[in-house]
């Protein structure tokens, strides 16, 4: 007789939010909104935090 098994995977990923803003503070708030609204499919218990902010040329302007 077959039984149901539930196998949990820990997944590491990056989510990049592209936002337009007048300041880093405003950009961080807008990015948080995009992150909260993102569809991560069947993933559950998603935790995340901002780790890097960069300009359009890829220059880091903030890093945790």
C-alpha positions in Angstrom: 0.0 0.0 0.0 1.4 3.4 -1.0 1.7 6.1 1.7 1.9 9.9 1.3 5.2 11.4 2.2 5.9 15.2 2.5 9.4 16.2 1.6 10.5 19.7 2.4 13.2 21.5 0.4 15.1 24.6 1.6 15.4 26.9 -1.3 17.8 29.9 -1.6 17.1 32.5 -4.2 17.3 36.2 -5.0 14.5 38.6 -5.9 15.4 41.8 -7.7 13.0 44.7 -7.6 13.5 47.4 -10.2 12.0 50.6 -8.9 12.1 54.3 -9.8 12.4 56.7 -6.8 13.8 60.1 -5.8 15.8 58.7 -2.8 17.2 55.4 -1.5 14.6 55.4 1.3 11.7 55.8 -1.2 13.3 53.1 -3.4 13.6 50.7 -0.5 9.9 51.2 0.4 8.8 50.6 -3.2 11.0 47.5 -3.4 9.5 46.1 -0.2 6.0 46.5 -1.8 7.1 44.6 -4.9 8.6 41.9 -2.8 5.5 41.5 -0.7 3.3 41.3 -3.8 5.6 38.8 -5.7 4.3 35.4 -6.6 6.7 32.7 -5.4 4.5 29.9 -6.7 4.1 27.0 -4.2 6.8 28.2 -1.9 5.7 28.7 1.7 7.0 30.5 4.8 9.0 32.9 2.7 11.4 35.1 4.6 13.5 37.8 3.0 15.4 41.0 3.5 17.0 43.7 1.4 20.7 43.0 1.0 21.9 45.3 -1.8 20.8 48.5 -3.5 22.5 49.6 -6.8 22.1 52.2 -9.4 21.3 51.6 -13.1 25.0 51.1 -13.9 25.3 48.3 -11.3 27.2 50.4 -8.7 26.4 49.5 -5.1 24.9 52.4 -3.2 23.9 50.4 -0.2 24.8 47.0 1.2 23.7 45.2 4.3 
